Every structure is written in structure tokens, then in C-alpha cells.
Amino acid sequence: MLMKLKVLILFSISAQISRSTIMAYNPPLSSLLLFDFQNVTDLNNWTEQSDTVRSVGKSKATFDLYKTQTKQSAILFTLLNPQSNGACFSGVRTTTQLNLDGYEYISFLCKTAGNATTYKIILRHNNLNDEPNPTYEQKFKVNTDSETTVKLPISQFDPYYRGKIILDGPTLNVKNITSFGIQVAGGVYENSKQSGLSSLVVDQIWAEPNEDAN
């Protein structure tokens, strides 16, 4: 089944992915490299986190190394299969031990294809990596016809529970980030809905300082 999904996604969106690799992203010298997908041998420490954790879920995600003749990246394939109200999500996550104190942004360059135009970075802290603990989320828009430079202010990761923001919820402990995820969702609480097949290619993910403070 997993192989069939990969073949279906590749067939559906391969015409949309340029064979040219992502252009180099050059963050400030004092940036912290969080994930370097160009120089890993596997992605075994990343696990799927999709709506199939619930009985009604039917979405799917896979995270694979994407190798060309000149470069290696990571590619996230997603299939969003929404319920009648638009509820669905698919993505991946990894456990981490990150201290982002003193950094202002999470940044990366990505290239996408398929239906999705909005993704999320999802953080957890203090080893509270599963429900009923909140997630800390921030959305980002992507260009479907060109590369997208993503720069997310760390201070703007807000607490959520099952896709709904927690008003006056606890703030993110940036000194102890213990889970990092990438997700695409159907938009059950949004005006704009998403569904179907998509892919996102990324080389590296960084934490950047505030350049104005240097």
C-alpha cells in the first residue's frame, strides 16, 4: 500500500516538479543548522503523524530522501483525504533536543508541487510530545510555481489543540524544543480548504538570529 501511494503521488505531480535542484539558501553566519537533509543517510528518525491516528482518518504522508545527480534533499509526500467538514491532516515529526533561546526565526527554502498552498511547522516542548498536551504551530504559504523562502518568527508559535488555537495558553519553552514536525492540513477551522496530493522538497532547516540586533 505504501509503495502504491508513492507511485500514485509521483505519477500525479512529477510533471510539476522541476528537475533543477533548490538554489542554495545562505542564512546569517551565526545561524544554527537544525536539520541537514543533504548529508544524512536516512530519515528513520522521522515518523508519520497523520489523521489515521484517529479512527476516521484516511490521509497519508511519507518522508523520503530525494536524490538527483547533483544533490540530495528530503521530500514530503502528502495525501489529504478530508472528512465532510474538511478535517484532515498529514505530516511527519521527529524528536529533538533544541535550545533556540537567542534565535528569532526558523528558516528554510522549499519547493512544492500539487494542491497544497499552506503548510505548518509544529513544535512541542519539555518532552510533552503527545496528547493531551498542546502543539505550537505556525502556518506558512508556498508558491506553487517557484521556490519559497520561509522565515517564521519563533515568538509567533502559538499553542493549539487538535487544530484549534488555545487562547491564553502556555507559551513555548524555546530552551527545550523536544519535537519538530512538518504538516499539511485540510483547514477545518479555515475559510480555505485543502485536499489531494502534494509534495514539499527541502534541503536544510535553520534557526536564525535577529540580524538587526547584530
C-alpha positions in Angstrom: 0.0 0.0 0.0 2.8 2.4 0.9 4.6 1.7 -2.4 1.3 2.2 -4.3 0.8 5.6 -2.6 4.4 6.7 -3.6 3.8 5.7 -7.2 0.5 7.4 -7.4 1.9 10.7 -5.9 5.0 10.6 -8.1 2.8 10.0 -11.2 0.4 12.8 -10.3 2.9 15.5 -9.5 6.1 14.6 -11.3 5.2 16.8 -14.2 5.1 19.7 -11.8 8.5 19.2 -10.1 11.4 20.8 -12.0 14.5 18.6 -12.2 16.6 21.6 -11.2 17.6 21.5 -7.6 16.8 24.1 -5.0 19.0 27.1 -5.1 21.4 27.5 -2.1 20.0 29.3 0.9 22.5 31.4 2.7 21.4 32.3 6.3 23.5 34.6 8.5 26.8 33.2 9.7 25.7 32.9 13.3 22.7 30.7 12.4 22.2 27.3 13.8 21.7 24.4 11.4 18.8 22.3 12.8 18.3 19.7 10.0 20.7 19.0 7.1 18.9 16.7 4.7 21.8 17.0 2.2 24.1 15.0 4.4 22.0 12.2 6.1 21.9 8.5 5.1 18.2 8.0 6.1 15.2 9.6 7.6 14.4 6.8 10.0 14.1 9.2 13.0 11.2 10.9 11.3 7.8 9.3 11.8 4.4 9.8 10.2 1.9 11.9 12.1 -1.4 11.9 10.1 -5.1 11.7 10.9 -5.0 7.9 10.8 -4.1 8.1 14.5 -7.9 8.5 14.8 -10.5 6.0 13.6 -12.0 8.3 10.9 -8.7 9.4 9.4 -7.8 8.5 5.8 -4.8 10.7 5.0 -1.2 9.7 4.4 2.3 11.1 4.5 5.7 9.7 3.6 9.1 11.4 4.0 12.0 10.2 1.8 15.4 11.2 0.6 15.2 12.8 -2.9 18.5 12.3 -4.8 19.4 13.8 -8.2 22.7 13.6 -10.0 24.0 16.7 -8.2 22.1 16.9 -4.8 20.2 15.3 -2.0 17.2 16.7 -0.3 14.2 15.5 1.7 10.8 15.3 0.1 7.5 15.1 1.9 4.6 13.5 0.0 1.1 14.0 1.4 -2.4 12.8 0.6 -5.2 14.8 2.3 -8.4 12.9 2.4 -10.9 15.2 4.2 -14.0 14.4 6.1 -17.2 16.1 5.2 -16.3 19.2 7.3 -12.8 19.5 5.8 -11.0 17.9 8.7 -7.8 16.1 7.8 -4.0 16.3 8.2 -0.9 14.5 7.2 2.8 15.1 8.1 5.9 13.9 9.8 7.8 14.7 13.0 11.0 13.9 14.8 12.0 14.0 18.5 14.7 16.6 19.1 16.6 18.4 21.9 16.9 22.0 20.7 17.7 25.2 22.6 16.5 28.1 20.4 17.0 30.7 23.0 18.6 33.8 21.4 17.3 32.9 17.9 14.5 34.8 16.2 13.4 32.7 13.2 13.1 29.2 11.8 14.0 29.5 8.2 14.4 27.3 5.1 14.0 27.3 1.3 11.4 24.9 -0.1 9.9 23.8 -3.4 6.4 22.4 -3.7 4.1 20.8 -6.2 0.5 19.6 -6.1 -2.6 21.0 -4.4 -1.4 22.4 -1.0 -0.6 26.1 -0.7 -0.4 26.2 3.2 1.8 24.1 5.4 2.7 24.2 9.2 5.7 23.8 11.3 4.7 22.1 14.6 6.8 22.2 17.7 6.4 20.6 21.1 8.4 21.2 24.3 9.5 19.8 27.6 9.1 16.2 26.3 5.3 16.8 26.2 5.2 15.3 22.8 1.8 13.7 22.7 -1.8 14.5 23.5 -3.4 15.9 25.6 -0.5 18.4 25.6 -0.8 21.3 23.1 1.2 21.7 20.0 2.9 25.0 19.0 2.1 25.8 15.4 2.8 28.4 12.7 1.5 28.3 9.1 3.4 29.3 6.0 2.3 29.9 2.4 4.1 28.4 -0.5 4.5 29.3 -4.2 3.3 26.6 -6.4 5.3 27.8 -9.4 8.6 28.8 -7.8 10.8 28.3 -4.7 9.6 29.7 -1.4 11.8 31.3 1.3 10.2 30.6 4.6 11.1 32.7 7.7 9.0 32.0 10.8 9.3 34.2 13.9 9.9 31.8 16.8 7.9 34.1 19.1 4.8 33.6 16.9 4.4 29.9 17.5 1.0 29.7 19.3 -0.5 26.8 21.3 -3.1 24.7 19.6 -5.1 21.6 20.4 -6.4 19.5 17.5 -6.2 22.4 15.1 -7.8 25.0 17.3 -5.9 27.8 19.0 -5.7 27.9 22.8 -6.4 31.4 23.9 -4.2 32.4 26.8 -2.5 29.1 26.6 1.1 28.3 27.9 3.9 29.8 25.9 6.5 27.8 24.1 9.7 27.0 26.0 12.2 27.8 23.4 15.0 26.4 25.5 13.7 22.9 25.3 12.1 22.0 22.0 11.6 18.2 22.0 9.6 17.6 18.8 9.7 19.2 15.4 7.1 18.5 12.7 6.0 19.5 9.2 2.3 19.1 8.4 -0.3 20.0 5.8 -4.0 20.2 6.9 -7.4 20.4 5.4 -8.3 23.6 7.1 -11.3 22.5 9.2 -11.3 25.9 11.0 -10.3 27.9 8.0 -12.2 29.5 5.1 -9.9 27.9 2.6 -9.9 24.1 2.4 -7.2 21.8 1.1 -7.2 18.2 -0.2 -5.5 15.8 -2.5 -1.8 15.2 -3.4 1.1 17.5 -2.7 4.9 17.4 -2.2 7.4 19.6 -0.5 11.2 19.5 -1.0 13.6 21.0 1.5 17.4 20.8 1.8 18.1 22.3 5.3 16.3 23.9 8.2 17.9 26.7 10.2 17.4 28.8 13.3 18.4 32.4 12.6 19.3 35.3 14.9 17.9 38.7 14.6 20.2 40.4 12.1 19.1 43.8 13.2 20.5 43.0 16.7 24.0 42.1 15.4 
